[in-house]
Amino acid sequence: MGIHHAFDTKLVHRSGYIDGVTGAVNPPIHYSSTFHQSSFNQIGEFDYSRSGNPTRKILEETIADLEGGTAGFAFSSGMAAISSAFMLLSAGDHVLISQDVYGGTYRIVTEVLTRFQIEHTFVDMTDLDQVAQGIRPNTKVLYVETPSNPLLHITDLKGVIKIAKANGCLVFVDNTFMTPFLQRPLDLGADIVLHSATKFLSGHSDVVAGLAVVKNDDLAKKVGFIQNAFGSVLGVQDCWLLLRGMKTLSVRLQQSSKTAEQIATFLVKHPLIEEVFYPGLTSHPGYAIHHSQAKGAGAVLSFRLPDRECTKAFVENVRIPVFAVSLGAVESILSYPATMSHAAMPKEERERRGITDGVLRLSVGLEHVDDLLEDFEQSLQKAIRFAATIK
């Protein structure tokens, strides 16, 4: 039996990292589209890099180990991973999905899967009664984001998985916000875990990547077939960069999560902020459930300002966070879901889900907390003065 190492140690020390030929502590980047076959009668492990590459293999084995799964798969983006997982469905199937799901996932479910006669229903997955009532005879997948994007709603994974198994359904979990450092859905019974590895796993805003991890060999064969058939695989340079970024995941996420909690506590007390969404706050309705299934609250929070104009004034006066699409990087990133992450969702659908024009999402980076708090305070004061001028 092998030695069991803690998560932090696994991130840094894996046998695949060390090159067996030279002893290099980082794996080589195999820039090769094809591989010589030494036998006429038998194809070797690698033949064509769409089907498999030694550098990508190390990444895929690493994420499978970290998530506690049977096999991992690296894709060219988070949406490529999500789309490929949905390709396990067939015409006539039905998927039940978190209502405030990421905008890109909403788009593929509503505008692409429907073209292949795959049906869907959005439900509030914080309510297990709604989940149970949403099951149909043709339901094949329950798709969960927890915490959800961008309002950080918490789904009881054990509860949803119990309902799914009672009805013969698979459970897909987007684990982008938490990463396996904070949450391991496969351990709770989920079937596939998905990541936009662009975010916390990479951590440096320099890679676009997606990962999927499955819990058994049957799903591994099916997802592997789809990965090879579609060909939306991650290039070897990005595989290497992603492996490098993942080595510091635990220290980055610990520090950013600590700062996020302090910022959330500050925002809750501020008179201009109407609502703060962060599962690290004891006032969060999903606090108890989240902390029963995850080791921490993470580094993403959202908050609501009174209206679009006030939100615009705040964004234009804040100095440290970049105002951009994405999250999970060493720099703090402030996003406006209405025109960024959820732009694909019609306005009426966004507002029905609580994603109003006053909602901002903050991914907390590695800046000093005092600098971030001072920056937020000065920007909020300017937003207050602006609001006073237009009344």
C-alpha atoms as a printed R data frame, in Angstrom:
    type eleno elety resid chain resno       x      y       z
1   ATOM     1    CA   MET     A     1   0.000  0.000   0.000
2   ATOM     2    CA   GLY     A     2   1.335  3.416  -0.960
3   ATOM     3    CA   ILE     A     3   2.033  6.230   1.465
4   ATOM     4    CA   HIS     A     4  -0.942  8.497   2.054
5   ATOM     5    CA   HIS     A     5  -0.013 12.159   1.757
6   ATOM     6    CA   ALA     A     6  -2.008 15.247   2.715
7   ATOM     7    CA   PHE     A     7  -3.579 17.306  -0.058
8   ATOM     8    CA   ASP     A     8  -0.907 20.025   0.130
9   ATOM     9    CA   THR     A     9   1.852 17.458  -0.295
10  ATOM    10    CA   LYS     A    10   0.070 15.806  -3.219
11  ATOM    11    CA   LEU     A    11  -0.023 19.158  -5.015
12  ATOM    12    CA   VAL     A    12   3.764 19.435  -4.934
13  ATOM    13    CA   HIS     A    13   5.022 15.845  -4.964
14  ATOM    14    CA   ARG     A    14   3.834 13.350  -7.566
15  ATOM    15    CA   SER     A    15   5.872 10.671  -9.266
16  ATOM    16    CA   GLY     A    16   4.752 11.988 -12.646
17  ATOM    17    CA   TYR     A    17   6.342 15.360 -12.010
18  ATOM    18    CA   ILE     A    18   9.891 14.000 -12.039
19  ATOM    19    CA   ASP     A    19  11.284 13.029 -15.411
20  ATOM    20    CA   GLY     A    20  12.483  9.433 -15.238
21  ATOM    21    CA   VAL     A    21  15.245 10.003 -17.800
22  ATOM    22    CA   THR     A    22  16.874 13.225 -16.596
23  ATOM    23    CA   GLY     A    23  15.571 13.628 -13.033
24  ATOM    24    CA   ALA     A    24  14.108 17.045 -13.886
25  ATOM    25    CA   VAL     A    25  11.641 18.045 -11.148
26  ATOM    26    CA   ASN     A    26   9.126 19.313 -13.701
27  ATOM    27    CA   PRO     A    27   7.629 17.060 -16.375
28  ATOM    28    CA   PRO     A    28   8.715 17.572 -19.980
29  ATOM    29    CA   ILE     A    29   6.399 19.215 -22.492
30  ATOM    30    CA   HIS     A    30   5.853 16.709 -25.276
31  ATOM    31    CA   TYR     A    31   5.420 18.827 -28.370
32  ATOM    32    CA   SER     A    32   4.514 15.977 -30.661
33  ATOM    33    CA   SER     A    33   1.350 15.433 -32.640
34  ATOM    34    CA   THR     A    34   2.224 11.839 -33.442
35  ATOM    35    CA   PHE     A    35   4.250  8.962 -31.961
36  ATOM    36    CA   HIS     A    36   6.376  6.284 -33.643
37  ATOM    37    CA   GLN     A    37   4.980  2.773 -33.251
38  ATOM    38    CA   SER     A    38   7.698  0.177 -32.657
39  ATOM    39    CA   SER     A    39   5.422 -2.780 -33.421
40  ATOM    40    CA   PHE     A    40   3.527 -3.547 -36.608
41  ATOM    41    CA   ASN     A    41   0.914 -5.537 -34.684
42  ATOM    42    CA   GLN     A    42   0.324 -3.401 -31.616
43  ATOM    43    CA   ILE     A    43  -0.233  0.327 -31.122
44  ATOM    44    CA   GLY     A    44   1.569  1.796 -28.121
45  ATOM    45    CA   GLU     A    45   0.087  3.889 -25.317
46  ATOM    46    CA   PHE     A    46   0.365  7.057 -27.397
47  ATOM    47    CA   ASP     A    47  -0.309  7.366 -31.105
48  ATOM    48    CA   TYR     A    48  -1.802 10.821 -31.764
49  ATOM    49    CA   SER     A    49  -1.959 13.720 -29.312
50  ATOM    50    CA   ARG     A    50  -5.697 14.248 -29.665
51  ATOM    51    CA   SER     A    51  -6.137 10.759 -28.248
52  ATOM    52    CA   GLY     A    52  -3.425 11.059 -25.605
53  ATOM    53    CA   ASN     A    53  -0.226 12.895 -24.799
54  ATOM    54    CA   PRO     A    54   2.320 12.182 -22.019
55  ATOM    55    CA   THR     A    55   2.155 15.747 -20.663
56  ATOM    56    CA   ARG     A    56  -1.640 15.771 -20.648
57  ATOM    57    CA   LYS     A    57  -1.668 12.339 -19.028
58  ATOM    58    CA   ILE     A    58   0.204 13.700 -15.984
59  ATOM    59    CA   LEU     A    59  -2.341 16.506 -15.591
60  ATOM    60    CA   GLU     A    60  -5.282 14.132 -15.973
61  ATOM    61    CA   GLU     A    61  -3.892 11.679 -13.443
62  ATOM    62    CA   THR     A    62  -3.201 14.541 -11.039
63  ATOM    63    CA   ILE     A    63  -6.730 15.963 -11.049
64  ATOM    64    CA   ALA     A    64  -8.204 12.447 -10.779
65  ATOM    65    CA   ASP     A    65  -6.093 11.829  -7.683
66  ATOM    66    CA   LEU     A    66  -6.964 15.189  -6.112
67  ATOM    67    CA   GLU     A    67 -10.703 14.676  -6.676
68  ATOM    68    CA   GLY     A    68 -10.625 11.015  -5.620
69  ATOM    69    CA   GLY     A    69 -11.831  9.807  -9.010
70  ATOM    70    CA   THR     A    70 -11.018  6.973 -11.397
71  ATOM    71    CA   ALA     A    71  -9.918  9.111 -14.355
72  ATOM    72    CA   GLY     A    72  -9.450 12.733 -15.311
73  ATOM    73    CA   PHE     A    73  -9.849 14.473 -18.653
74  ATOM    74    CA   ALA     A    74  -8.359 17.786 -19.783
75  ATOM    75    CA   PHE     A    75 -10.270 19.986 -22.212
76  ATOM    76    CA   SER     A    76  -9.591 23.219 -24.042
77  ATOM    77    CA   SER     A    77 -11.938 25.203 -21.770
78  ATOM    78    CA   GLY     A    78 -14.373 24.792 -18.900
79  ATOM    79    CA   MET     A    79 -17.268 24.936 -21.343
80  ATOM    80    CA   ALA     A    80 -15.628 22.224 -23.468
81  ATOM    81    CA   ALA     A    81 -15.566 19.996 -20.380
82  ATOM    82    CA   ILE     A    82 -19.182 20.794 -19.488
83  ATOM    83    CA   SER     A    83 -20.388 20.353 -23.082
84  ATOM    84    CA   SER     A    84 -18.585 17.032 -23.391
85  ATOM    85    CA   ALA     A    85 -20.185 15.773 -20.176
86  ATOM    86    CA   PHE     A    86 -23.610 16.707 -21.525
87  ATOM    87    CA   MET     A    87 -22.859 14.583 -24.588
88  ATOM    88    CA   LEU     A    88 -23.505 11.537 -22.402
89  ATOM    89    CA   LEU     A    89 -27.164 12.445 -22.935
90  ATOM    90    CA   SER     A    90 -29.288 11.397 -25.907
91  ATOM    91    CA   ALA     A    91 -32.309 12.820 -27.689
92  ATOM    92    CA   GLY     A    92 -35.373 12.573 -25.448
93  ATOM    93    CA   ASP     A    93 -33.393 12.766 -22.207
94  ATOM    94    CA   HIS     A    94 -34.046 15.399 -19.559
95  ATOM    95    CA   VAL     A    95 -31.607 17.268 -17.305
96  ATOM    96    CA   LEU     A    96 -32.487 19.002 -14.028
97  ATOM    97    CA   ILE     A    97 -30.232 21.971 -13.394
98  ATOM    98    CA   SER     A    98 -29.465 24.648 -10.771
99  ATOM    99    CA   GLN     A    99 -31.482 27.745 -11.635
100 ATOM   100    CA   ASP     A   100 -28.725 30.342 -11.111
101 ATOM   101    CA   VAL     A   101 -26.173 28.412 -13.112
102 ATOM   102    CA   TYR     A   102 -23.212 29.999 -14.922
103 ATOM   103    CA   GLY     A   103 -24.300 31.887 -18.035
104 ATOM   104    CA   GLY     A   104 -22.262 29.735 -20.416
105 ATOM   105    CA   THR     A   105 -23.880 26.589 -19.043
106 ATOM   106    CA   TYR     A   106 -27.306 28.230 -19.352
107 ATOM   107    CA   ARG     A   107 -26.547 29.026 -22.983
108 ATOM   108    CA   ILE     A   108 -25.550 25.500 -23.999
109 ATOM   109    CA   VAL     A   109 -28.507 23.959 -22.174
110 ATOM   110    CA   THR     A   110 -31.100 26.338 -23.623
111 ATOM   111    CA   GLU     A   111 -29.709 26.973 -27.111
112 ATOM   112    CA   VAL     A   112 -27.652 23.913 -28.053
113 ATOM   113    CA   LEU     A   113 -28.976 20.850 -26.226
114 ATOM   114    CA   THR     A   114 -32.522 21.776 -27.215
115 ATOM   115    CA   ARG     A   115 -31.508 21.402 -30.885
116 ATOM   116    CA   PHE     A   116 -30.772 17.754 -30.111
117 ATOM   117    CA   GLN     A   117 -34.124 17.237 -28.338
118 ATOM   118    CA   ILE     A   118 -32.523 17.134 -24.901
119 ATOM   119    CA   GLU     A   119 -34.954 18.682 -22.429
120 ATOM   120    CA   HIS     A   120 -34.172 20.697 -19.305
121 ATOM   121    CA   THR     A   121 -35.755 22.177 -16.212
122 ATOM   122    CA   PHE     A   122 -34.206 24.813 -13.957
123 ATOM   123    CA   VAL     A   123 -35.033 24.417 -10.272
124 ATOM   124    CA   ASP     A   124 -33.984 25.969  -7.002
125 ATOM   125    CA   MET     A   125 -31.644 23.216  -5.841
126 ATOM   126    CA   THR     A   126 -31.486 24.649  -2.339
127 ATOM   127    CA   ASP     A   127 -35.005 23.199  -2.015
128 ATOM   128    CA   LEU     A   128 -34.880 19.393  -2.104
129 ATOM   129    CA   ASP     A   129 -38.653 19.218  -2.531
130 ATOM   130    CA   GLN     A   130 -38.332 21.144  -5.796
131 ATOM   131    CA   VAL     A   131 -35.560 18.801  -6.876
132 ATOM   132    CA   ALA     A   132 -37.653 15.715  -6.160
133 ATOM   133    CA   GLN     A   133 -40.712 17.190  -7.877
134 ATOM   134    CA   GLY     A   134 -38.638 18.145 -10.917
135 ATOM   135    CA   ILE     A   135 -37.655 14.541 -11.668
136 ATOM   136    CA   ARG     A   136 -39.327 13.100 -14.767
137 ATOM   137    CA   PRO     A   137 -39.320  9.548 -16.123
138 ATOM   138    CA   ASN     A   138 -36.747 10.666 -18.735
139 ATOM   139    CA   THR     A   139 -34.497 12.585 -16.304
140 ATOM   140    CA   LYS     A   140 -30.942 11.322 -16.688
141 ATOM   141    CA   VAL     A   141 -28.760 14.019 -15.079
142 ATOM   142    CA   LEU     A   142 -28.965 16.394 -12.133
143 ATOM   143    CA   TYR     A   143 -26.528 19.246 -12.766
144 ATOM   144    CA   VAL     A   144 -25.385 21.155  -9.688
145 ATOM   145    CA   GLU     A   145 -23.356 24.256  -8.959
146 ATOM   146    CA   THR     A   146 -22.581 24.693  -5.284
147 ATOM   147    CA   PRO     A   147 -21.799 27.378  -4.387
148 ATOM   148    CA   SER     A   148 -23.704 28.691  -7.382
149 ATOM   149    CA   ASN     A   149 -22.539 31.429  -9.708
150 ATOM   150    CA   PRO     A   150 -22.953 34.298  -8.927
151 ATOM   151    CA   LEU     A   151 -25.225 34.292  -5.850
152 ATOM   152    CA   LEU     A   152 -23.384 31.575  -3.904
153 ATOM   153    CA   HIS     A   153 -26.491 29.509  -3.185
154 ATOM   154    CA   ILE     A   154 -25.696 26.194  -1.488
155 ATOM   155    CA   THR     A   155 -27.069 22.846  -2.587
156 ATOM   156    CA   ASP     A   156 -27.195 19.918  -0.181
157 ATOM   157    CA   LEU     A   157 -25.086 17.512  -2.222
158 ATOM   158    CA   LYS     A   158 -25.922 14.439  -0.157
159 ATOM   159    CA   GLY     A   159 -29.627 15.235  -0.415
160 ATOM   160    CA   VAL     A   160 -29.548 15.773  -4.184
161 ATOM   161    CA   ILE     A   161 -27.413 12.673  -4.743
162 ATOM   162    CA   LYS     A   162 -29.848 10.578  -2.690
163 ATOM   163    CA   ILE     A   163 -32.748 11.763  -4.866
164 ATOM   164    CA   ALA     A   164 -30.739 11.150  -8.026
165 ATOM   165    CA   LYS     A   165 -29.766  7.607  -7.090
166 ATOM   166    CA   ALA     A   166 -33.330  6.751  -6.132
167 ATOM   167    CA   ASN     A   167 -34.320  7.712  -9.678
168 ATOM   168    CA   GLY     A   168 -31.402  6.228 -11.590
169 ATOM   169    CA   CYS     A   169 -29.881  9.605 -12.477
170 ATOM   170    CA   LEU     A   170 -26.297 10.772 -12.743
171 ATOM   171    CA   VAL     A   171 -25.075 13.800 -10.784
172 ATOM   172    CA   PHE     A   172 -22.705 16.325 -12.357
173 ATOM   173    CA   VAL     A   173 -21.150 18.934 -10.048
174 ATOM   174    CA   ASP     A   174 -19.367 22.082 -11.176
175 ATOM   175    CA   ASN     A   175 -16.680 22.384  -8.513
176 ATOM   176    CA   THR     A   176 -14.909 25.441  -9.952
177 ATOM   177    CA   PHE     A   177 -15.446 27.736  -6.954
178 ATOM   178    CA   MET     A   178 -14.327 25.223  -4.337
179 ATOM   179    CA   THR     A   179 -11.738 23.039  -6.105
180 ATOM   180    CA   PRO     A   180 -10.882 19.645  -4.572
181 ATOM   181    CA   PHE     A   181  -8.945 21.478  -1.869
182 ATOM   182    CA   LEU     A   182 -12.214 22.597  -0.249
183 ATOM   183    CA   GLN     A   183 -14.853 20.196  -1.606
184 ATOM   184    CA   ARG     A   184 -14.806 16.680  -3.080
185 ATOM   185    CA   PRO     A   185 -18.229 15.832  -4.540
186 ATOM   186    CA   LEU     A   186 -17.189 12.366  -5.721
187 ATOM   187    CA   ASP     A   187 -16.634 11.369  -2.086
188 ATOM   188    CA   LEU     A   188 -20.280 12.283  -1.446
189 ATOM   189    CA   GLY     A   189 -21.550 10.156  -4.333
190 ATOM   190    CA   ALA     A   190 -21.482 12.465  -7.368
191 ATOM   191    CA   ASP     A   191 -20.641 10.884 -10.715
192 ATOM   192    CA   ILE     A   192 -18.740 13.599 -12.573
193 ATOM   193    CA   VAL     A   193 -16.950 16.673 -11.264
194 ATOM   194    CA   LEU     A   194 -16.291 19.552 -13.657
195 ATOM   195    CA   HIS     A   195 -13.929 22.505 -13.468
196 ATOM   196    CA   SER     A   196 -13.177 25.644 -15.319
197 ATOM   197    CA   ALA     A   197  -9.493 25.118 -14.571
198 ATOM   198    CA   THR     A   198  -8.932 28.610 -15.942
199 ATOM   199    CA   LYS     A   199  -9.911 29.792 -12.476
200 ATOM   200    CA   PHE     A   200  -8.461 28.702  -9.105
201 ATOM   201    CA   LEU     A   201  -6.665 25.596 -10.342
202 ATOM   202    CA   SER     A   202  -4.557 27.645 -12.729
203 ATOM   203    CA   GLY     A   203  -4.696 30.747 -10.571
204 ATOM   204    CA   HIS     A   204  -2.738 33.175 -12.732
205 ATOM   205    CA   SER     A   205  -5.066 34.376 -15.517
206 ATOM   206    CA   ASP     A   206  -2.798 32.846 -18.153
207 ATOM   207    CA   VAL     A   207  -4.513 29.557 -19.080
208 ATOM   208    CA   VAL     A   208  -7.938 28.668 -20.472
209 ATOM   209    CA   ALA     A   209  -8.693 25.055 -19.562
210 ATOM   210    CA   GLY     A   210 -11.373 22.631 -18.427
211 ATOM   211    CA   LEU     A   211 -11.184 19.424 -16.415
212 ATOM   212    CA   ALA     A   212 -13.560 16.550 -15.756
213 ATOM   213    CA   VAL     A   213 -13.169 13.711 -13.264
214 ATOM   214    CA   VAL     A   214 -15.323 10.576 -13.201
215 ATOM   215    CA   LYS     A   215 -15.902  8.138 -10.377
216 ATOM   216    CA   ASN     A   216 -15.897  4.777 -12.205
217 ATOM   217    CA   ASP     A   217 -14.408  2.942 -15.162
218 ATOM   218    CA   ASP     A   218 -17.661  2.841 -17.140
219 ATOM   219    CA   LEU     A   219 -17.963  6.628 -17.125
220 ATOM   220    CA   ALA     A   220 -14.244  6.892 -17.856
221 ATOM   221    CA   LYS     A   221 -14.699  4.916 -21.076
222 ATOM   222    CA   LYS     A   222 -17.695  7.024 -22.133
223 ATOM   223    CA   VAL     A   223 -16.122 10.402 -21.384
224 ATOM   224    CA   GLY     A   224 -12.811  9.276 -22.891
225 ATOM   225    CA   PHE     A   225 -14.613  8.329 -26.095
226 ATOM   226    CA   ILE     A   226 -16.315 11.721 -26.255
227 ATOM   227    CA   GLN     A   227 -13.060 13.571 -25.539
228 ATOM   228    CA   ASN     A   228 -11.314 11.751 -28.367
229 ATOM   229    CA   ALA     A   229 -14.261 12.020 -30.763
230 ATOM   230    CA   PHE     A   230 -14.818 15.762 -30.260
231 ATOM   231    CA   GLY     A   231 -11.128 16.535 -29.967
232 ATOM   232    CA   SER     A   232 -11.452 19.620 -27.766
233 ATOM   233    CA   VAL     A   233  -8.357 18.630 -25.779
234 ATOM   234    CA   LEU     A   234  -6.010 20.887 -23.838
235 ATOM   235    CA   GLY     A   235  -2.727 21.702 -25.567
236 ATOM   236    CA   VAL     A   236   0.485 20.525 -23.944
237 ATOM   237    CA   GLN     A   237   1.821 24.000 -23.120
238 ATOM   238    CA   ASP     A   238  -1.381 24.806 -21.225
239 ATOM   239    CA   CYS     A   239  -1.289 21.395 -19.525
240 ATOM   240    CA   TRP     A   240   2.173 22.230 -18.207
241 ATOM   241    CA   LEU     A   241   1.173 25.735 -17.087
242 ATOM   242    CA   LEU     A   242  -1.891 24.342 -15.339
243 ATOM   243    CA   LEU     A   243   0.198 21.758 -13.499
244 ATOM   244    CA   ARG     A   244   2.521 24.532 -12.356
245 ATOM   245    CA   GLY     A   245  -0.369 26.676 -11.143
246 ATOM   246    CA   MET     A   246  -1.961 23.805  -9.236
247 ATOM   247    CA   LYS     A   247   1.145 23.317  -7.096
248 ATOM   248    CA   THR     A   248   0.311 26.484  -5.143
249 ATOM   249    CA   LEU     A   249  -3.471 25.958  -5.015
250 ATOM   250    CA   SER     A   250  -3.726 25.337  -1.283
251 ATOM   251    CA   VAL     A   251  -1.693 28.345  -0.135
252 ATOM   252    CA   ARG     A   252  -3.397 30.649  -2.633
253 ATOM   253    CA   LEU     A   253  -6.896 29.541  -1.748
254 ATOM   254    CA   GLN     A   254  -6.290 29.627   1.999
255 ATOM   255    CA   GLN     A   255  -5.021 33.198   1.876
256 ATOM   256    CA   SER     A   256  -7.662 34.449  -0.555
257 ATOM   257    CA   SER     A   257 -10.461 32.790   1.449
258 ATOM   258    CA   LYS     A   258  -9.267 34.437   4.655
259 ATOM   259    CA   THR     A   259  -9.317 37.841   2.968
260 ATOM   260    CA   ALA     A   260 -12.703 37.152   1.369
261 ATOM   261    CA   GLU     A   261 -14.249 36.521   4.782
262 ATOM   262    CA   GLN     A   262 -12.899 39.829   6.080
263 ATOM   263    CA   ILE     A   263 -14.232 41.699   3.056
264 ATOM   264    CA   ALA     A   264 -17.631 40.030   3.342
265 ATOM   265    CA   THR     A   265 -17.822 41.004   7.028
266 ATOM   266    CA   PHE     A   266 -16.948 44.591   6.109
267 ATOM   267    CA   LEU     A   267 -19.555 44.766   3.339
268 ATOM   268    CA   VAL     A   268 -22.341 43.367   5.538
269 ATOM   269    CA   LYS     A   269 -21.935 46.350   7.851
270 ATOM   270    CA   HIS     A   270 -21.753 48.993   5.139
271 ATOM   271    CA   PRO     A   271 -24.924 51.116   4.741
272 ATOM   272    CA   LEU     A   272 -24.801 51.175   0.936
273 ATOM   273    CA   ILE     A   273 -24.669 47.384   0.539
274 ATOM   274    CA   GLU     A   274 -28.103 45.787   0.375
275 ATOM   275    CA   GLU     A   275 -27.037 42.138   0.509
276 ATOM   276    CA   VAL     A   276 -23.870 40.048   0.682
277 ATOM   277    CA   PHE     A   277 -23.679 36.507  -0.686
278 ATOM   278    CA   TYR     A   278 -20.908 34.484   0.950
279 ATOM   279    CA   PRO     A   279 -21.197 31.048   2.586
280 ATOM   280    CA   GLY     A   280 -18.613 32.008   5.192
281 ATOM   281    CA   LEU     A   281 -21.126 34.306   6.876
282 ATOM   282    CA   THR     A   282 -23.198 32.624   9.582
283 ATOM   283    CA   SER     A   283 -26.174 34.630   8.294
284 ATOM   284    CA   HIS     A   284 -25.971 32.822   4.934
285 ATOM   285    CA   PRO     A   285 -28.968 30.442   4.674
286 ATOM   286    CA   GLY     A   286 -26.720 27.673   3.385
287 ATOM   287    CA   TYR     A   287 -23.970 28.139   5.957
288 ATOM   288    CA   ALA     A   288 -24.537 24.926   7.910
289 ATOM   289    CA   ILE     A   289 -25.005 22.713   4.847
290 ATOM   290    CA   HIS     A   290 -21.990 24.178   3.093
291 ATOM   291    CA   HIS     A   291 -19.693 23.616   6.037
292 ATOM   292    CA   SER     A   292 -20.932 20.044   6.387
293 ATOM   293    CA   GLN     A   293 -19.742 19.237   2.855
294 ATOM   294    CA   ALA     A   294 -16.829 21.636   2.320
295 ATOM   295    CA   LYS     A   295 -13.731 22.625   4.291
296 ATOM   296    CA   GLY     A   296 -14.066 26.353   3.756
297 ATOM   297    CA   ALA     A   297 -16.111 29.147   2.211
298 ATOM   298    CA   GLY     A   298 -13.773 29.943  -0.659
299 ATOM   299    CA   ALA     A   299 -12.592 33.204  -2.152
300 ATOM   300    CA   VAL     A   300 -15.625 34.312  -4.180
301 ATOM   301    CA   LEU     A   301 -18.394 36.533  -2.870
302 ATOM   302    CA   SER     A   302 -21.092 38.685  -4.407
303 ATOM   303    CA   PHE     A   303 -22.882 41.749  -3.133
304 ATOM   304    CA   ARG     A   304 -25.811 43.913  -4.153
305 ATOM   305    CA   LEU     A   305 -25.803 47.684  -4.545
306 ATOM   306    CA   PRO     A   306 -29.049 49.675  -4.904
307 ATOM   307    CA   ASP     A   307 -29.044 50.089  -8.711
308 ATOM   308    CA   ARG     A   308 -26.994 50.093 -11.891
309 ATOM   309    CA   GLU     A   309 -25.908 53.734 -11.561
310 ATOM   310    CA   CYS     A   310 -24.589 53.245  -8.053
311 ATOM   311    CA   THR     A   311 -22.832 50.073  -9.142
312 ATOM   312    CA   LYS     A   312 -21.220 51.893 -12.062
313 ATOM   313    CA   ALA     A   313 -19.959 54.632  -9.726
314 ATOM   314    CA   PHE     A   314 -18.434 52.043  -7.400
315 ATOM   315    CA   VAL     A   315 -16.697 50.150 -10.211
316 ATOM   316    CA   GLU     A   316 -15.295 53.302 -11.786
317 ATOM   317    CA   ASN     A   317 -13.749 54.430  -8.502
318 ATOM   318    CA   VAL     A   318 -12.296 51.174  -7.229
319 ATOM   319    CA   ARG     A   319  -8.531 51.017  -7.806
320 ATOM   320    CA   ILE     A   320  -7.073 47.624  -6.948
321 ATOM   321    CA   PRO     A   321  -9.299 44.849  -8.362
322 ATOM   322    CA   VAL     A   322  -9.264 44.483 -12.114
323 ATOM   323    CA   PHE     A   323 -12.709 44.829 -13.668
324 ATOM   324    CA   ALA     A   324 -12.868 41.795 -15.881
325 ATOM   325    CA   VAL     A   325 -14.409 38.483 -16.816
326 ATOM   326    CA   SER     A   326 -13.190 35.401 -14.893
327 ATOM   327    CA   LEU     A   327 -12.144 34.672 -11.317
328 ATOM   328    CA   GLY     A   328  -9.764 32.627  -9.217
329 ATOM   329    CA   ALA     A   329  -6.537 34.491  -9.931
330 ATOM   330    CA   VAL     A   330  -3.743 35.985  -7.833
331 ATOM   331    CA   GLU     A   331  -5.205 39.402  -8.604
332 ATOM   332    CA   SER     A   332  -8.639 40.321  -7.267
333 ATOM   333    CA   ILE     A   333 -11.218 40.404 -10.059
334 ATOM   334    CA   LEU     A   334 -14.435 42.391  -9.885
335 ATOM   335    CA   SER     A   335 -17.110 41.265 -12.342
336 ATOM   336    CA   TYR     A   336 -20.544 42.504 -13.347
337 ATOM   337    CA   PRO     A   337 -22.636 39.376 -13.992
338 ATOM   338    CA   ALA     A   338 -25.327 41.215 -15.952
339 ATOM   339    CA   THR     A   339 -22.898 41.962 -18.796
340 ATOM   340    CA   MET     A   340 -20.149 39.419 -18.133
341 ATOM   341    CA   SER     A   341 -20.642 35.917 -16.698
342 ATOM   342    CA   HIS     A   342 -24.407 35.934 -17.270
343 ATOM   343    CA   ALA     A   343 -24.678 38.046 -20.410
344 ATOM   344    CA   ALA     A   344 -26.027 34.965 -22.231
345 ATOM   345    CA   MET     A   345 -28.999 34.896 -19.850
346 ATOM   346    CA   PRO     A   346 -31.906 37.188 -20.821
347 ATOM   347    CA   LYS     A   347 -32.510 40.083 -18.436
348 ATOM   348    CA   GLU     A   348 -35.868 38.756 -17.252
349 ATOM   349    CA   GLU     A   349 -34.307 35.352 -16.517
350 ATOM   350    CA   ARG     A   350 -31.429 36.966 -14.616
351 ATOM   351    CA   GLU     A   351 -33.730 39.086 -12.489
352 ATOM   352    CA   ARG     A   352 -36.000 36.111 -11.781
353 ATOM   353    CA   ARG     A   353 -32.928 34.440 -10.303
354 ATOM   354    CA   GLY     A   354 -31.965 37.506  -8.258
355 ATOM   355    CA   ILE     A   355 -29.115 38.576 -10.551
356 ATOM   356    CA   THR     A   356 -30.118 42.228 -10.673
357 ATOM   357    CA   ASP     A   357 -28.280 45.181 -12.190
358 ATOM   358    CA   GLY     A   358 -26.848 46.006  -8.765
359 ATOM   359    CA   VAL     A   359 -25.024 42.682  -8.263
360 ATOM   360    CA   LEU     A   360 -21.231 42.522  -8.398
361 ATOM   361    CA   ARG     A   361 -19.092 39.410  -8.003
362 ATOM   362    CA   LEU     A   362 -15.687 39.624  -6.378
363 ATOM   363    CA   SER     A   363 -12.973 37.006  -6.663
364 ATOM   364    CA   VAL     A   364 -10.457 37.835  -3.966
365 ATOM   365    CA   GLY     A   365  -6.790 37.616  -4.857
366 ATOM   366    CA   LEU     A   366  -3.572 37.844  -2.886
367 ATOM   367    CA   GLU     A   367  -3.387 41.566  -2.226
368 ATOM   368    CA   HIS     A   368  -3.089 42.714   1.382
369 ATOM   369    CA   VAL     A   369  -6.508 42.819   3.008
370 ATOM   370    CA   ASP     A   370  -5.981 46.320   4.434
371 ATOM   371    CA   ASP     A   371  -5.339 47.715   0.968
372 ATOM   372    CA   LEU     A   372  -8.474 46.074  -0.408
373 ATOM   373    CA   LEU     A   373 -10.652 47.271   2.490
374 ATOM   374    CA   GLU     A   374  -9.344 50.825   2.200
375 ATOM   375    CA   ASP     A   375  -9.984 50.749  -1.537
376 ATOM   376    CA   PHE     A   376 -13.543 49.472  -1.100
377 ATOM   377    CA   GLU     A   377 -14.265 52.064   1.582
378 ATOM   378    CA   GLN     A   378 -13.159 55.014  -0.546
379 ATOM   379    CA   SER     A   379 -15.032 53.736  -3.593
380 ATOM   380    CA   LEU     A   380 -18.236 53.117  -1.628
381 ATOM   381    CA   GLN     A   381 -18.051 56.630  -0.188
382 ATOM   382    CA   LYS     A   382 -17.814 58.047  -3.691
383 ATOM   383    CA   ALA     A   383 -20.765 55.913  -4.758
384 ATOM   384    CA   ILE     A   384 -22.768 57.293  -1.806
385 ATOM   385    CA   ARG     A   385 -21.945 60.864  -2.829
386 ATOM   386    CA   PHE     A   386 -22.905 60.062  -6.412
387 ATOM   387    CA   ALA     A   387 -26.223 58.559  -5.300
388 ATOM   388    CA   ALA     A   388 -26.961 61.709  -3.313
389 ATOM   389    CA   THR     A   389 -26.476 63.912  -6.379
390 ATOM   390    CA   ILE     A   390 -29.037 62.063  -8.482
391 ATOM   391    CA   LYS     A   391 -31.807 61.939  -5.889
